[in-house]
Amino acid sequence: DVHDLFWAQATMAGELASRAAKSITARELDHLASVVDAHAHAAESGSDDALVTYGHEFHRSVNLAANSRRLTMLLAT
């Protein structure tokens, strides 16, 4: 069950990333770049809470850029 769950999550996340790569706007891409910079700063400073926050924001932003509300909702379950 665990294997199947992680396989399903990885498959959906990969599809969302593929869709995002095809439709992401310059504004969304700039936001992702700022999140990556903030994540790197959090890693350097050793802030575990910030690492989690920025990691989540990165994936959330990619998922939103994919423009697939239903697939994003399925992944969240």
ZAMARGU-4260 file (C-alpha; in steps of 0.2 Angstrom, whole numbers, plus 5000, padded with zeros to 4 digits):
<rodrens>
0) 5000/5000/5000 | 5014/5012/5004 | 5023/5009/4988 | 5007/5011/4978 | 5003/5028/4987
5) 5020/5035/4984 | 5020/5029/4966 | 5003/5038/4963 | 5009/5054/4972 | 5025/5054/4961
10) 5016/5051/4945 | 5003/5065/4949 | 5017/5077/4954 | 5027/5073/4938 | 5012/5076/4927
15) 5008/5093/4936 | 5027/5098/4934 | 5026/5093/4915 | 5010/5104/4913 | 5018/5118/4923
20) 5033/5118/4912 | 5022/5121/4897 | 5011/5134/4904 | 5021/5144/4918 | 5020/5163/4916
25) 5035/5174/4918 | 5027/5180/4935 | 5025/5163/4941 | 5043/5158/4936 | 5050/5174/4945
30) 5040/5168/4961 | 5048/5151/4960 | 5065/5159/4959 | 5062/5169/4974 | 5056/5154/4983
35) 5071/5144/4978 | 5082/5158/4985 | 5073/5159/5001 | 5074/5140/5003 | 5093/5141/5000
40) 5095/5155/5013 | 5084/5144/5025 | 5096/5130/5022 | 5111/5140/5026 | 5104/5147/5042
45) 5098/5130/5048 | 5080/5135/5049 | 5070/5119/5048 | 5053/5127/5049 | 5057/5139/5035
50) 5064/5124/5025 | 5047/5116/5026 | 5038/5132/5022 | 5048/5136/5007 | 5048/5118/5001
55) 5029/5117/5002 | 5027/5134/4993 | 5038/5128/4979 | 5028/5113/4976 | 5012/5122/4978
60) 5017/5135/4966 | 5022/5122/4953 | 5005/5113/4955 | 4995/5130/4953 | 5005/5134/4937
65) 5000/5117/4930 | 4982/5124/4929 | 4974/5108/4934 | 4963/5110/4949 | 4957/5093/4950
70) 4974/5084/4948 | 4981/5095/4961 | 4966/5091/4973 | 4969/5073/4970 | 4987/5074/4974
75) 4983/5083/4990 | 4972/5068/4996
</rodrens>
